């Protein structure tokens, strides 16, 4: 059947690209509604303080100001992904816990007036001792940021499989290293914005989001409005990468202002606010102890990872676990102990990141290279030896359904002319390899499956209704391709209505690799339902068995006698006249272990399937300046089946930039709870001139459950590109690199430390 | 606030307006003329999302005052197509998959147009140098460079 596909598997122009190249695509800050007011938020200047009093009297008397909201306007509901992480009030009540926290919101006739009003709001603070470093926050006697997290430990994930100590005792070689990684900034090009409009008892909302349904649910709880009265609308999203997954304080503040004024309100954050007051990435410190047998088989792993969690739980246990899981999904770990601690500090709120875990993942891979070198092994061979294969289980009991690590490794190595991991002279080129596996179709304990409706209009044109959201990666186009393939119509016949909670049914959202595997399956199932209805009608009309009929080129056509055919629209019209219009429904939920829980029971089938990937970076390092350049980067990703190969490549290439090149330059810098580089001049991101020659290799494993065999499009590169570059630099220099990112100063420090004999 | 009388051409239309003295060209385009295809990414001239063509040269409208554009010929992304016919760069950005979230796309296309209008036959290095004035967070730039290369005039065999 795969041989006969005409729409999927082909390089397709994305359906959303026309509006984007002509400037017609609307993003939230482009929206202008009649009588719309403009909002600004008063933010905490303190990292930790008690709020004694807020007086908005003067602000309210300023002409043009329509409303001021504070926590008193809310319902005292706190947000968190899970019941045990609900600690974030969204507007500060009794205390502020980070610089930039939302304290009050103003709606006025224009932004200038709203800004002026902020200066007139009088807030009386009692500054409290603050703590910024997770190690200090965990110490006895440290200031307590939330009452109910002793030693500021927000989440402790403990995983134990086998007998680690016994395995270490028997191991041929044991190494322990500690790696530190600074946090990155998501730096979506679109700064955060929200438009809220409350009329007739219904709240309409637009904001860059990665799951309208998850967002609407959170806001329904926070605002105490029924779910069908909170309508998160479709809008283009200017990048996501994890930053738009969860509800944002701006959503709540803007909603309160719309409720209070009865007028539409728009909040547009500045670039600096976007960096400091929406979500950020977790810095981390990972201590990794590994035991291997003589032949390089990993026999034991012991991990202690401390995540700097910022002021609130946010994605709490998820962020505390994911780096470990994407590692255990790649490699066989017979004995393992993982202790992940997420620690609350007086810094901004954090979330998941597409490249989350570079300290842990890069650390593991660099350490594996050191072990391989000690054993006289090729770093590729040690990865192949320990890589999981289909049918095996991960340490915590997820069965691998398709793929496996071997093929991406071999394909990447072949294309990159893998040199066996030989240590080059720094200025020559050296190679490094990074591997990872990623969960696809992964409900995470709070997300739904996806469902889809499809109706065939009486001219044969198709309306497809799906909750799948597109934050830039091409999900909308992918859904249209799948529907066009099943229904035998060209792409232009399909009108996709998506990501609008008034109309669409539940969908998990565009994060954690659900769009292709979950949303795509729901679309495919709905279209197959509609197709079966059409074929049933046609069979009666053509007096032919339905099994012998198919849909192709807008026609119902016999598989055995191509002369036997009729236009699909005739069948559809007939169905309308008979009072049975063609309307298909479909849903999909991955087969997982519903008892599995992040903290209480981290064992059992975690996701529907897993994708595999390997990247090989080629670097050269100037030992005088510490500057690393990357002339060439090869990455192989097992996406199952590429619905649109061009879009899959795009994800891989973007990942080389955002994870790979970032490991050389990207970091958020802090002082006393203040983010020092919140703008795009000080926060360095890769430009076109920084990029290597990229070769993207699509590996097909044809997942048995994925739509047309598809899993996900490119996340393994996002989770291993940092490792590949770090390993290559490590190979070039032959000295331990324990601090990421590998900025020139850190590279020089590592070289100096090795000279002084600090390293091993 | 003091206002300044300006006359300029935007996408071929003659515009006369009294603009507040501190209004940026970006604000004038987006708020007054409702040409929202020009995006604000940073407000400090760092990212290039607000790039327009000012007398044929790429310019960052977020750090340019509307008053400074007095007498200028401004082209925004909305002014690129001729009727139904798209500019070749718009076609090749779609064909090559150079568009992801789309937020940088208008600025990127106008930067590339600025280059190709000056130099119909740029080398790959010249293309990379040119688009390095704009940030993209999604694509890794590879397909953007390919799209510009595909639009450039066929190069001499070099």
Interface residues (C-beta under 8 A of the other chain):
Chain A: X11 X13 X14 X16 X17 X18 X19 X20 X21 X22 X23 X24 X25 X26 X27 X29 X30 X32 X187 X188 X189 X190 X191 X236 X237 X238 X239 X240 X241 X270 X271 X471 X472 X473 X474 X646 X647 X649 X650 X652 X653 X654 X655 X656 X657 X658 X679 X680 X681 X685 X687 X688 X689 X691 X694
Chain B: X30 X34 X35 X36 X37 X38 X39 X40 X41 X42 X43 X44 X46 X47 X49 X76 X77 X78 X80 X81 X86 X89 X90 X93 X94 X95 X96 X97 X99 X100 X101 X102 X103 X104 X105 X106 X109 X128 X129 X131 X132 X135 X136 X137 X138 X139 X140 X141 X142 X143 X144 X145
